[in-house]
Amino acid sequence: MTLKKKLAVSTLAVSMAAASVAGFPFSSQGLAKHLGGVASAATSNDAIVTALKGRAAVLYGTLAEADKQILRDFRGELQGLTQAQLEADFAPVTDKLTFLTQADKSLLHKLYVEIVTSVYTPDYSAVTDIQKSENYQAYKDLVKKIAGEIGLPNLTVDEVYSSIFGTSGVEQTLIPLFKGQSEAVILAALQDENSTLFKQAKEATLKVAVGSSTVNGVLNGLNKFGVTRVELAAVKNNLQNEASVTKEKAAALVLARAYYNAYLQAGGGNNGGNNGGGTGGGTGTVVTNPTATPGIYDVSKLVSIVGDVATLNLVDADVLKAFDALLAANPGKTGLTLTLNLGTVNAKTVKVPLSKVIIEAAKAKGIANIAITFNGLTVTIPVAQFSDAVTLTTTTGEDATVTSISKLKLASKVYDFGLTVGGVATTTFKQPLTIKLPLKDTTGLDKELLSVAKVVYSDLQFQGGVLDGEHIVEPRDTFSSYAVLENKVSFSDIAKVQAWAGRQIQVVAAKGAIEGIGNGKFAPKNNVTRAEFAKMLVRALNLENSTATENFSDVSSTAWYAPYVAVAAEKGIIQGRTSTTFDPTATITRAEMATLISRALKLTNPDAKTDASALNKFTDAAKINATLKDGVAFAASNNLVIGNAGKFNPTNTASRAEAAVIIYRTINFK
């Protein structure tokens, strides 16, 4: 039975042992370098092979296809290393083992590649392939030679096997120690020599029997030739610094998660594959310094691509470190956002799983949002509303999705957004998720008329959005397909108000905050009802929330204005006429309109100031109802209302044109 076969189905356990004995970070690659030269190929045992096949089925059965591809990718990288590269990388150790000939070293390099690459073959072939190697007998002879030189001439493969998998072996020694711990805790401990868990694992592993000696005795045998942990670490670093080897830690962590899912979770047993709602941890390269730029965590090296799908493979422990760095850099501040920067991702679909560990840690630490950014696109997720693992999926669609249903000019790519919570698709959110869409070439387009459009079957619903350089930002309480378009809207009846309201009507209509009355008409002089203004305000300030509710007896749940009244009432922007009635069809006065605008803007801009003296500019200020004066003063202070010929006319009914102007100013409020 070869060490190759053992490694293929016990990565986490023996990696723990390697980390403890050799003193270098958690790494299957490091394990093979340390133990691979001590004991390896030997006579096969059919019973053992059968048992290991069963264990391989359990372990690899927990992996998603994307994870398996990470293993294959790394396997290919290792197989591509030349003998010259391997000789230089292994020199710190092989130069110390003076009894090795040049032929021995070359053979040892080949054995190393076979052992390690077999670990990253996610199927049963890892158990049997080594027997087919043309160097099989030579490997056995080389291992026997090395074992004899380090003072263990009678060491048998059965004894090595027992030291790893036996009832008193490494595996059974470490499982009780690690079982029930979270994956994040385990991985963090294995990468921190000073952690209590690491020290416990090291102490326990050194005492495990290997034949008539112990693991510590094996290490002492190597020490006789000057091979210490320093030399082993040097070999590890050499291999990790190979430019062509980029997937080593990602692949090691894939197998670590498989072992965790199969054997180490509380309750034990095989808990299935990677469904996005598990315990977290994930696969991927452990970025050595996730705290380099507090608030922005470069995770570009943690992205794996299979076909048209890219998946971010986070490590819980590293994300938690990034949280702590963000908090340390912003003492006492609230509402903080950690941005996961995936860089440029060349895939149609991008999946970003955030484990339950990450979600709960963010909430516990007071991190308000986790933002995901790639290819110029950013999605910001408020985490407080979730209590399970979350997976964001973004797919770049075809332009025809939009151009086939509209002649309006497309100003961005088409994006389809999806979110699962605990593995269940979720399309509505209590707190909006904010999408920041990158614009394409906008030459010749009227940027003020750009609006985010939601694709609903064969129609477009314009949602608005705030221009931010070459992006447009829009919070969304639902997910679907979205794109940015130049939404040119024209009305045939606004000539008389064109000078002071024409542009404002066009822009507000483009954003979907106000609509015409049909047949290309806007009716600028018509009065505005309470229900109409609630919709204008909620749409203009992106306050929509499909989970908001209201209990007014005169607002039918099926009425077009019901969701807008619900949001406005829930946020305290607008009150009912009584505790049970809203009076949706009643007209709204100019003073009421100014007050509602002020309440809404104070919610979104809590630092905005009010200058009570601003009312002095109006000769009719005394006519403003006392309960509305503060709102009108805020609006006047911030030039949201200007008045006419020195008067404010507070009790006049607001017209649709006036409403469009004040909504336009609200959209552009800074």
C-alpha positions in Angstrom: 0.0 0.0 0.0 1.5 3.3 -1.0 1.5 6.6 0.8 0.1 8.0 -2.4 -3.0 5.9 -1.8 -3.3 7.0 1.8 -2.9 10.6 1.0 -5.7 10.4 -1.6 -8.3 9.8 1.0 -7.0 11.4 4.2 -5.8 14.8 3.2 -6.9 16.8 6.2 -5.8 14.4 8.9 -2.3 13.8 7.6 -2.0 17.5 6.6 -2.6 18.2 10.2 0.1 15.8 11.1 2.5 17.4 8.6 1.7 20.9 9.9 2.4 19.7 13.5 5.6 17.8 12.7 7.2 20.0 10.1 6.0 23.3 11.6 4.9 24.8 8.2 1.4 26.0 7.3 -1.4 23.7 6.4 -0.6 22.3 3.0 -1.0 18.9 1.3 2.0 19.9 -0.8 4.0 20.4 2.3 2.9 17.0 3.6 4.1 15.1 0.6 7.5 16.8 0.8 7.8 15.9 4.5 6.5 12.4 4.6 6.9 11.4 0.9 10.6 10.6 1.3 10.1 8.6 4.5 7.7 5.9 3.4 5.8 5.4 0.2 5.3 2.7 -2.4 4.9 -0.9 -1.3 3.0 -4.1 -1.8 -0.7 -3.6 -2.5 -3.4 -5.1 -0.3 -6.8 -5.7 -1.9 -8.7 -5.3 1.3 -7.0 -2.0 2.1 -7.5 -0.7 -1.5 -11.2 -1.6 -1.3 -11.6 0.2 2.0 -9.8 3.2 0.7 -12.0 3.3 -2.4 -15.0 3.5 0.0 -13.4 6.4 1.9 -12.6 8.2 -1.3 -16.2 7.9 -2.4 -17.3 9.6 0.8 -14.7 12.3 0.6 -15.0 13.2 -3.0 -18.7 12.8 -2.9 -18.9 16.0 -0.8 -17.3 18.1 -3.6 -19.0 20.1 -6.2 -17.8 19.9 -9.8 -16.1 23.3 -9.6 -14.1 22.0 -6.6 -13.1 18.9 -8.5 -11.9 21.1 -11.3 -9.6 23.0 -8.9 -8.0 19.7 -8.0 -7.5 18.8 -11.7 -6.1 22.3 -12.4 -3.5 22.0 -9.7 -2.6 18.4 -10.7 -1.9 19.8 -14.2 0.3 22.5 -12.8 2.4 20.0 -10.9 2.8 17.6 -13.8 4.1 20.5 -15.8 7.1 21.1 -13.5 10.4 20.2 -15.2 13.1 18.1 -13.6 15.3 21.2 -13.5 12.7 23.1 -11.5 12.1 20.3 -9.1 15.8 19.8 -8.5 16.3 23.4 -7.7 13.2 23.5 -5.5 14.2 20.4 -3.5 17.9 21.3 -3.1 17.6 22.5 0.5 16.7 18.9 1.5 18.2 16.7 -1.1 21.6 18.4 -0.9 21.6 17.4 2.8 20.9 13.8 2.1 24.4 13.0 0.8 23.6 9.3 0.3 21.3 10.1 -2.6 22.8 9.8 -6.1 21.7 12.1 -8.9 19.5 9.2 -10.2 18.0 8.9 -6.8 17.1 12.6 -6.7 15.5 12.5 -10.1 13.5 9.4 -9.1 12.5 11.1 -5.8 11.2 14.1 -7.8 9.1 11.9 -10.0 7.8 10.1 -6.9 6.9 13.4 -5.4 4.9 14.5 -8.4 3.1 11.1 -8.6 2.2 11.2 -4.9 1.0 14.8 -4.8 -0.8 14.8 -8.1 -2.7 11.6 -7.1 -4.2 13.5 -4.1 -5.7 15.9 -6.6 -7.4 13.3 -8.8 -11.0 13.4 -7.6 -12.0 9.8 -8.3 -11.0 6.2 -7.5 -8.0 6.2 -9.9 -5.9 7.8 -7.1 -6.1 4.6 -5.2 -4.7 2.3 -8.0 -2.7 4.4 -10.5 0.7 4.1 -8.8 0.8 0.4 -9.4 0.8 1.1 -13.2 3.8 3.4 -13.0 6.9 2.2 -14.8 8.9 3.3 -11.8 6.9 1.4 -9.3 9.6 -1.1 -8.2 12.3 1.7 -8.3 10.1 3.8 -6.0 9.9 0.9 -3.5 13.6 0.5 -3.5 14.3 4.2 -3.1 11.9 4.4 -0.1 13.6 1.4 1.5 17.0 3.0 1.0 15.9 6.3 2.6 14.2 4.6 5.6 17.3 2.6 6.3 19.5 5.6 6.2 17.4 7.5 8.7 17.6 4.6 11.2 14.3 2.8 10.5 15.4 -0.2 8.3 12.6 -2.5 9.4 9.8 0.0 8.8 6.9 -1.6 6.8 4.1 -0.1 4.8 1.6 -1.6 7.2 3.2 0.2 10.1 3.1 3.5 8.2 -0.5 2.8 7.3 -1.4 2.1 10.9 0.4 5.2 12.1 -2.0 7.3 9.9 -5.3 5.3 9.9 -5.0 2.8 12.8 -7.0 2.9 16.0 -4.1 4.8 17.6 -3.0 6.6 14.5 -2.9 10.3 13.5 -6.4 10.3 12.1 -8.1 8.8 15.1 -5.9 10.9 17.4 -6.8 14.2 15.7 -10.5 13.6 14.8 -11.7 13.9 18.5 -9.5 17.0 18.9 -11.0 18.8 15.8 -14.4 17.4 15.6 -17.2 19.8 16.4 -15.0 22.9 15.8 -16.1 25.2 13.0 -14.2 24.9 9.8 -13.0 28.5 10.2 -11.6 27.7 13.6 -9.8 24.6 12.3 -8.2 26.3 9.3 -7.2 29.3 11.3 -5.6 27.0 13.9 -3.7 25.0 11.4 -2.1 28.2 10.0 -1.2 29.7 13.4 1.6 27.9 15.3 0.8 29.8 18.4 -2.8 28.8 18.5 -3.8 26.4 21.3 -5.4 24.0 18.8 -2.2 23.9 16.7 -0.1 23.1 19.8 -2.4 20.4 20.9 -2.3 18.8 17.4 1.5 19.0 17.3 1.9 17.4 20.7 -0.6 14.6 20.0 1.0 13.9 16.5 4.5 13.7 17.7 3.6 10.9 20.1 1.9 8.7 17.4 3.8 5.4 16.9 5.4 4.6 13.6 6.6 1.0 13.8 9.0 0.8 16.8 9.5 4.6 16.7 7.3 7.6 16.8 6.6 10.5 14.4 9.1 12.5 16.4 11.6 9.6 15.8 11.2 9.9 12.1 11.9 13.6 12.2 14.9 13.0 14.4 16.2 10.5 11.7 16.1 13.3 9.2 17.7 15.7 11.6 20.8 13.5 11.6 21.5 14.7 8.1 20.8 18.3 8.9 17.2 18.2 7.5 15.2 20.4 9.9 12.0 22.3 9.7 13.9 25.2 8.2 14.9 23.1 5.1 11.4 21.6 4.8 9.9 25.1 4.9 12.4 26.2 2.3 11.4 23.5 -0.1 7.7 24.4 0.5 8.4 28.0 -0.2 10.4 27.2 -3.4 7.5 25.2 -4.8 4.9 27.8 -3.9 7.0 30.5 -5.6 7.0 28.6 -8.9 5.2 31.0 -11.3 3.4 28.1 -12.9 2.0 26.8 -9.6 -0.9 28.9 -8.5 -3.6 26.5 -7.3 -1.7 24.7 -4.5 -3.5 26.1 -1.5 -6.8 26.3 -3.3 -6.6 22.6 -4.0 -5.5 21.8 -0.5 -8.4 23.6 0.9 -10.8 21.8 -1.4 -9.7 18.6 0.1 -9.8 20.1 3.6 -13.4 21.0 3.2 -14.2 17.6 1.9 -12.7 15.9 4.9 -14.4 18.4 7.2 -17.8 17.8 5.6 -17.4 14.0 5.8 -15.9 13.5 9.2 -15.3 16.6 11.4 -18.6 18.4 11.6 -20.5 18.2 14.8 -22.7 15.1 14.6 -20.2 13.4 12.2 -21.0 11.6 9.1 -21.2 12.7 5.5 -23.2 15.9 5.3 -23.3 16.1 1.5 -21.7 18.4 -1.0 -21.2 22.1 -1.5 -24.7 23.4 -1.7 -24.0 27.0 -0.8 -25.6 26.7 2.5 -23.1 24.8 4.4 -20.7 25.7 7.2 -18.5 27.8 5.0 -14.8 28.0 4.7 -14.8 27.3 1.1 -11.9 26.6 -1.2 -9.3 28.9 -2.6 -5.9 30.4 -2.1 -5.4 31.8 1.4 -4.4 35.4 0.7 -1.4 36.0 2.9 -2.5 39.5 3.9 -6.3 40.1 3.7 -5.8 43.2 5.8 -3.4 45.1 3.5 -6.1 47.7 2.6 -8.7 47.8 5.3 -12.1 47.8 3.8 -11.0 46.3 0.4 -10.0 42.6 0.4 -8.3 41.5 -2.8 -9.8 38.0 -3.5 -8.9 37.8 -7.1 -6.7 34.8 -6.6 -9.6 32.9 -4.9 -11.6 32.8 -8.1 -11.8 29.4 -10.0 -13.3 29.2 -13.4 -15.0 26.1 -14.9 -16.4 26.6 -18.3 -18.5 29.8 -18.2 -18.9 29.8 -14.4 -16.5 31.5 -12.0 -16.7 30.8 -8.3 -15.2 32.7 -5.5 -13.7 30.4 -2.9 -13.4 32.2 0.4 -11.8 31.1 3.6 -13.8 32.1 6.6 -10.8 32.8 8.8 -9.3 35.2 6.3 -12.6 37.1 5.8 -12.9 37.5 9.6 -9.4 38.9 9.7 -10.4 41.4 7.1 -13.4 42.4 9.2 -11.1 43.0 12.2 -8.8 45.1 10.1 -11.7 47.2 8.9 -12.9 47.8 12.4 -9.4 48.6 13.7 -9.0 51.2 10.9 -12.4 52.8 11.7 -12.7 52.8 15.6 -16.2 53.7 16.7 -17.6 54.0 13.2 -20.8 52.2 12.2 -22.3 51.3 8.8 -19.0 49.9 7.6 -18.7 48.0 4.4 -16.1 45.3 3.5 -15.5 45.1 -0.3 -14.5 41.7 -1.8 -12.6 42.7 -5.0 -12.6 39.8 -7.5 -10.7 41.9 -10.1 -11.3 41.0 -13.8 -13.3 37.8 -14.2 -13.5 36.2 -17.6 -16.7 34.3 -17.2 -20.3 34.8 -18.1 -21.6 33.8 -14.7 -19.9 34.7 -11.3 -20.9 33.0 -8.1 -20.0 34.4 -4.7 -20.9 32.2 -1.7 -20.8 33.9 1.7 -21.0 31.2 4.4 -23.1 31.4 7.5 -19.9 31.9 9.5 -19.2 35.0 7.5 -22.7 36.4 7.7 -23.0 35.8 11.5 -19.5 37.2 12.1 -20.3 40.4 10.1 -23.4 40.9 12.2 -21.7 40.2 15.5 -18.8 42.6 14.7 -21.1 45.3 13.5 -20.1 45.2 9.8 -23.2 46.6 7.9 -22.5 45.5 4.4 -20.4 43.1 2.3 -19.8 44.4 -1.3 -18.8 42.3 -4.2 -17.0 44.0 -7.1 -15.7 42.6 -10.4 -15.4 43.9 -14.0 -16.5 47.3 -12.8 -19.8 46.0 -11.4 -20.5 46.2 -7.6 -23.3 44.6 -5.6 -23.6 45.7 -1.9 -25.4 43.3 0.4 -26.7 44.5 3.8 -26.1 41.5 6.0 -28.3 42.2 9.0 -31.4 40.8 7.3 -29.8 37.3 6.7 -29.3 34.5 9.2 -27.9 31.8 6.8 -25.4 31.3 4.1 -25.9 33.7 1.1 -24.8 33.1 -2.5 -24.9 35.9 -5.1 -25.0 34.9 -8.7 -24.5 37.4 -11.5 -24.8 36.4 -15.2 -24.0 38.7 -18.1 -26.8 38.4 -20.6 -27.1 39.1 -24.3 -27.9 42.6 -25.4 -30.8 41.2 -27.3 -32.6 40.6 -24.0 -33.2 44.3 -24.1 -32.8 45.4 -27.7 -35.4 42.9 -28.9 -38.1 44.7 -26.8 -37.0 48.3 -27.0 -35.4 50.7 -29.5 -34.0 52.8 -26.7 -30.2 53.0 -26.6 -28.5 50.5 -24.3 -25.8 52.1 -22.1 -24.6 49.0 -20.2 -24.4 45.3 -20.4 -27.5 43.3 -19.4 -27.1 41.7 -16.0 -29.2 39.0 -14.4 -28.9 38.8 -10.6 -29.8 36.0 -8.3 -29.5 35.3 -4.6 -29.9 32.2 -2.5 -30.3 32.2 1.3 -29.6 28.9 2.9 -29.6 27.4 -0.6 -33.1 28.7 -1.3 -33.7 31.3 -4.1 -34.7 34.6 -2.7 -36.0 37.5 -4.9 -37.2 40.1 -2.4 -35.3 41.7 0.4 -36.2 43.6 3.6 -33.2 45.8 3.0 -32.4 46.7 -0.6 -29.2 45.4 -2.2 -27.4 48.1 -4.1 -26.2 47.5 -7.6 -23.6 49.8 -9.2 -23.6 49.1 -13.0 -20.7 50.1 -15.2 -21.7 52.1 -18.3 -20.6 51.3 -21.8 -19.7 54.0 -24.3 -22.1 56.9 -23.7 -20.9 59.1 -26.5 -23.8 61.0 -27.9 -26.1 59.9 -25.0 -27.9 62.3 -22.6 -26.5 61.0 -19.3 -29.2 62.7 -17.3 -31.7 60.5 -19.0 -29.9 57.3 -18.2 -32.0 54.9 -16.0 -31.8 51.4 -14.7 -34.4 49.3 -16.3 -35.8 46.0 -14.9 -36.7 43.4 -17.6 -40.1 42.0 -16.8 -41.1 39.4 -19.4 -41.4 41.5 -22.6 -41.4 44.9 -21.0 -39.1 47.3 -19.3 -39.8 49.0 -15.9 -37.6 52.0 -15.3 -36.3 52.3 -11.8 -34.1 55.4 -11.9 -30.6 55.4 -10.5 -28.0 58.0 -9.5 -25.1 58.7 -11.9 -21.7 58.2 -10.3 -19.0 58.9 -12.9 -19.1 56.1 -15.4 -21.5 54.0 -13.2 -25.1 54.3 -12.2 -26.2 53.3 -8.7 -29.6 51.8 -7.8 -30.8 50.1 -4.6 -33.1 47.1 -5.4 -35.5 45.3 -3.1 -36.0 42.6 -5.8 -33.7 40.8 -8.1 -34.2 40.2 -11.8 -32.4 41.2 -15.1 -31.3 44.8 -15.3 -29.7 47.2 -17.8 -29.1 50.9 -18.2 -30.8 52.7 -21.1 -31.2 56.3 -22.3 -34.9 56.7 -21.6 -36.1 59.6 -23.8 -39.6 60.5 -22.8 -41.6 63.2 -24.6 -45.0 64.8 -23.9 -47.1 66.8 -26.3 -48.7 69.1 -23.7 -45.8 70.7 -21.7 -45.0 73.7 -24.0 -46.5 76.2 -21.5 -44.3 75.0 -18.7 -41.3 74.1 -20.8 -39.3 77.2 -19.6 -39.3 76.3 -15.9 -40.3 72.6 -15.8 -39.8 71.0 -19.2 -36.4 69.5 -18.6 -37.3 68.5 -15.1 -40.4 66.6 -16.3 -38.3 64.8 -19.0 -35.6 63.7 -16.5 -38.0 62.6 -13.7 -40.1 60.7 -16.3 -36.9 59.0 -17.6 -36.1 57.8 -14.1 -39.6 56.3 -13.8 -40.5 58.5 -10.8 -43.4 60.2 -12.6 -45.5 59.1 -15.5 -47.8 60.7 -18.1 -51.6 60.2 -18.2 -51.6 58.4 -21.5 -51.7 59.3 -25.2 -48.4 61.2 -24.9 -49.7 63.7 -22.4 -48.4 64.8 -19.0 -51.2 67.1 -17.8 -48.7 69.5 -16.1 -51.4 71.7 -14.5 -53.4 68.9 -13.0 -53.4 68.5 -9.2 -51.3 65.9 -7.5 -52.9 63.4 -5.1 -51.4 62.1 -1.9 -51.1 58.7 -3.5 -49.4 60.0 -6.6 -46.9 62.0 -4.6 -46.2 59.0 -2.3 -45.2 57.1 -5.4 -43.1 59.9 -6.9 -41.2 60.3 -3.7 -40.6 56.6 -3.0 -39.4 56.0 -6.6 -37.3 59.2 -6.8 -35.4 58.3 -3.6 -35.2 54.6 -4.3 -37.1 53.7 -1.1 -39.1 50.8 -2.5 -39.5 47.9 -0.2 -41.8 45.1 -1.2 -42.0 43.8 2.4 -43.5 47.1 3.7 -47.1 46.9 4.9 -49.9 49.3 5.8 -53.3 49.0 7.5 -55.3 51.9 6.1 -58.9 50.9 5.5 -59.1 53.1 2.3 -56.0 51.6 0.7 -56.7 48.4 -1.1 -53.9 45.9 -1.2 -54.4 45.7 -5.0 -54.3 49.4 -5.6 -51.4 50.6 -7.8 -50.3 53.0 -5.0 -50.5 50.5 -2.1 -46.8 49.6 -2.0 -45.7 53.2 -2.2 -48.1 54.3 0.6 -46.9 51.4 2.7 -43.2 52.4 2.4 -43.9 56.1 3.0 -46.1 55.4 6.0 -43.7 52.8 7.4 -40.8 55.2 7.3 -42.8 58.1 8.8 -42.6 60.2 5.7 -46.4 60.5 5.4 -49.1 60.0 8.0 -52.7 59.0 7.5 -55.5 61.5 7.9 -56.5 59.3 10.9 -55.0 56.2 12.4 -57.0 54.0 10.0 -57.5 56.2 6.9 -55.0 57.6 4.3 -57.2 59.6 1.9 -55.2 58.6 -1.2 -57.2 60.7 -3.7 -57.0 63.9 -1.8 -54.9 66.6 -3.3 -51.6 67.8 -1.7 -50.6 71.4 -0.9 -47.3 73.0 -1.6 -46.5 73.1 2.1 -47.4 69.4 2.5 -45.3 68.5 -0.5 -42.3 70.4 0.8 -42.7 68.7 4.2 -42.9 65.2 2.8 -39.8 65.9 0.7 -37.9 67.1 3.8 -38.8 64.1 5.9 -37.7 61.7 3.2 -34.4 63.5 2.6 -33.6 63.6 6.3 -33.9 59.8 6.3 -31.4 59.4 3.5 -29.2 62.4 4.5 -29.3 62.6 8.3 -26.6 65.3 8.4 -28.5 67.8 6.2 -29.2 71.1 8.0 -32.2 73.3 8.4 -32.0 77.1 8.6 -35.2 78.4 10.1 -34.4 81.9 8.8 -34.9 80.6 5.3 -38.7 81.2 5.8 -38.0 84.9 6.0 -37.7 85.1 2.2 -41.4 84.4 1.9 -43.8 87.2 2.6 -46.6 84.7 3.3 -44.6 82.5 5.7 -47.2 83.2 8.4 -49.7 81.2 6.4 -47.6 78.0 6.7 -49.2 75.6 9.2 -47.1 75.4 12.4 -46.7 71.6 12.0 -45.3 72.1 8.5 -43.0 75.0 9.1 -39.9 72.9 9.9 -40.3 70.9 6.7 -40.8 74.0 4.5 -37.8 75.6 6.2 -35.6 72.6 5.4 -36.8 72.6 1.8 -36.1 76.4 1.5 -32.7 76.1 3.2 -31.6 73.5 0.6 -33.2 75.3 -2.4 -35.7 72.5 -3.0 -38.5 75.1 -3.0 -38.0 78.7 -4.2 -41.4 80.4 -4.4 -42.8 82.9 -6.8 -42.6 86.7 -6.6 -41.6 86.5 -2.9 -44.4 84.2 -2.0 -44.5 80.5 -1.2 -48.3 80.0 -1.5 -48.3 77.2 1.1 -52.0 76.3 0.8 -52.1 76.2 -2.9 -52.7 72.7 -4.4 -49.5 71.4 -6.0 -49.5 70.8 -9.7 -47.9 67.9 -11.5 -45.4 70.3 -13.1 -44.4 71.7 -9.6 -44.2 68.1 -8.3 -41.8 67.2 -11.1 -39.6 70.2 -10.4 -39.3 69.4 -6.7 -38.7 65.7 -7.4 -36.0 66.7 -9.8 -34.3 68.8 -7.2 -34.7 65.9 -4.7 -33.0 63.5 -7.1 -30.0 65.9 -7.4 -29.8 66.7 -3.7 -26.3 66.5 -2.4 
